[in-house]
Amino acid sequence: MHDFPLTGAQRTKLRGIGQTLEPALKLGKAGLTREFFLELQRALDEHELVKVRLLEKDRDARAGLRVRIAGEGRCVCVGAVGGTALFFRRQEDPARQRVVI
């Protein structure tokens, strides 16, 4: 479900919602560990839209991390500003969908 097609308007709306969120996860020195991905899955299952703080200083390295998180995390990166990235995965069960786009 991570390749859920989003329109530009939907991405814009998700980024607007994401501005009010606090980072649910921080990615630090340990990197992309199994525990990080388990926590990401839990957060996506519960909230659908998750803000992640990337403590990596290098811009290109952060871009690579976002791609890996989206791929391995089975979600879509809908936006990033500096060291903060926003990931989305739609709940398959309509009764559990929390984000209206």
C-alpha positions as CSV (number, residue, x, y, z in Angstrom):
1,M,0.0,0.0,0.0
2,H,3.1,2.3,0.1
3,D,2.6,3.2,-3.5
4,F,-0.8,4.7,-2.8
5,P,-1.1,7.4,-5.5
6,L,-1.4,10.9,-4.0
7,T,-2.3,14.0,-5.9
8,G,-0.4,17.2,-5.4
9,A,-3.4,18.6,-3.6
10,Q,-3.5,15.6,-1.2
11,R,0.2,16.0,-0.5
12,T,-0.3,19.7,0.2
13,K,-3.1,18.9,2.6
14,L,-1.0,16.2,4.4
15,R,1.9,18.7,4.8
16,G,-0.5,21.2,6.3
17,I,-1.8,18.6,8.8
18,G,1.8,17.7,9.5
19,Q,2.8,21.2,10.5
20,T,0.8,20.7,13.7
21,L,2.4,17.4,14.6
22,E,5.3,16.8,16.9
23,P,7.9,14.4,15.7
24,A,6.8,10.9,16.7
25,L,10.3,9.4,16.0
26,K,13.9,10.6,16.0
27,L,16.5,8.9,13.9
28,G,19.9,9.4,15.5
29,K,23.3,7.7,15.6
30,A,21.9,4.2,15.7
31,G,20.5,4.7,12.2
32,L,17.8,2.6,10.5
33,T,17.5,-0.2,13.0
34,R,14.9,-2.9,13.3
35,E,13.5,-1.2,16.3
36,F,13.2,2.1,14.4
37,F,11.1,0.4,11.7
38,L,9.0,-1.5,14.3
39,E,8.2,1.8,16.0
40,L,7.5,3.4,12.6
41,Q,5.0,0.7,11.7
42,R,3.3,1.1,15.0
43,A,3.0,4.8,14.5
44,L,1.7,4.5,10.9
45,D,-0.8,1.9,11.9
46,E,-2.1,4.1,14.7
47,H,-1.9,7.6,13.1
48,E,-1.4,7.1,9.3
49,L,0.7,10.4,9.2
50,V,4.0,10.4,11.1
51,K,6.6,13.1,11.5
52,V,10.2,11.9,11.8
53,R,13.2,14.0,13.0
54,L,16.4,13.1,11.1
55,L,19.4,14.1,13.2
56,E,21.8,13.6,10.2
57,K,23.4,16.9,9.2
58,D,24.2,16.2,5.6
59,R,21.4,17.1,3.2
60,D,22.1,14.3,0.7
61,A,22.3,11.8,3.4
62,R,18.9,12.9,4.8
63,A,17.5,12.5,1.3
64,G,18.8,9.0,1.1
65,L,17.4,8.2,4.5
66,R,13.9,9.4,3.5
67,V,14.0,7.1,0.4
68,R,15.1,4.1,2.5
69,I,12.5,4.9,5.2
70,A,9.7,5.1,2.6
71,G,10.8,1.9,0.9
72,E,11.5,-0.2,3.9
73,G,8.7,1.3,5.9
74,R,6.1,0.8,3.2
75,C,4.9,4.4,3.3
76,V,5.2,7.6,1.2
77,C,7.3,10.6,2.1
78,V,4.9,13.5,1.5
79,G,7.3,16.3,2.4
80,A,10.5,17.3,4.2
81,V,11.8,20.5,5.6
82,G,15.4,20.5,6.9
83,G,15.8,17.6,9.3
84,T,12.1,16.8,9.5
85,A,10.2,14.4,7.2
86,L,6.6,13.5,7.0
87,F,5.5,9.9,6.1
88,F,2.0,8.7,5.2
89,R,0.4,5.3,4.8
90,R,-3.4,4.9,4.4
91,Q,-5.1,2.4,6.6
92,E,-6.7,-0.3,4.4
93,D,-9.7,-0.6,6.8
94,P,-11.9,2.5,6.2
95,A,-13.1,2.3,9.9
96,R,-9.5,2.9,11.1
97,Q,-8.6,5.7,8.7
98,R,-7.8,8.8,10.8
99,V,-6.6,11.3,8.2
100,V,-9.1,12.8,5.7
101,I,-7.6,13.7,2.4
